[in-house]
Amino acid sequence: MTHGFDKHYWESHWEQAPGAGHEPAPHPYLARETHDLLPGTALDAGCGEGAEAVWLAAAGWQVTAADISSEALARARARAAGHPAGDVITWVEADLGAWQPEERFDLVATHYAHPAMPQLRFYGRLAGWVAPGGTLLVVGHLRGHGPGDGHPPEEATADAAGITAVLDPSAWEVVTASEHERPVVRGDRTSVLHDVVVRARRRTRLDPG
């Protein structure tokens, strides 16, 4: 089953989103799950307004940031322009359900990205873009807590068991598979987000076993 997260949907979403002065912080899981990685090449898949791409660039990664929405990328470029590391980010307007990168990356990270294809199939697609020895980091909306209150339709959610099942254990080492609740303050209102976080390392031929 597919859902309506196509280019038209995302352009409309970003055109209606808060504008200047609204700069959300990077997802907290990004720093936690990458602090022990040696910076290399990174893909921010579904980069939105660029918070994670800018954070990665500032941490020394060579970042490619891709999103289907031209409006989101315009906001991301404007955000990056105010940061010393922002000019090293490569911005790509692309439908991640059809796009094929020309290289594999040391890190492929995605945060709340929802394509017009089944969610788990999307994560499997991203996994194919990770270089041997590289890392896949998935942060998504946890299944069983939507829709409503900012949570997407059920078919656009996932759980840790579902995501890890996409990853062949002979090719992947799962480092993190966790589910969380975290409060988010929006204006004078606090809501609770339910997140799933999976970090996995692609094995190399030199790995034992």
Buried (B, 14 or more C-beta within 10 A) or exposed (E): EEBEBBEEBBBEBBEEEEEEEEBEEBBEBBEEBBEEBEBBBBBBBBBBBBBBBBBBBBBEBBBBBBBBBEBBBBBBBBBBEEBEBBEBBEBBBBBBBEBEBEEBBBBBBBBBBBBBBBBBEBBBBBBEBBBBBBBBBBBBBBBEBBEEEEBBBBBBBBBBEBBBEBBEEEBBEBBBBEBEEEEEEEEEEEEEBBBBBBBBBBBEEEEEE
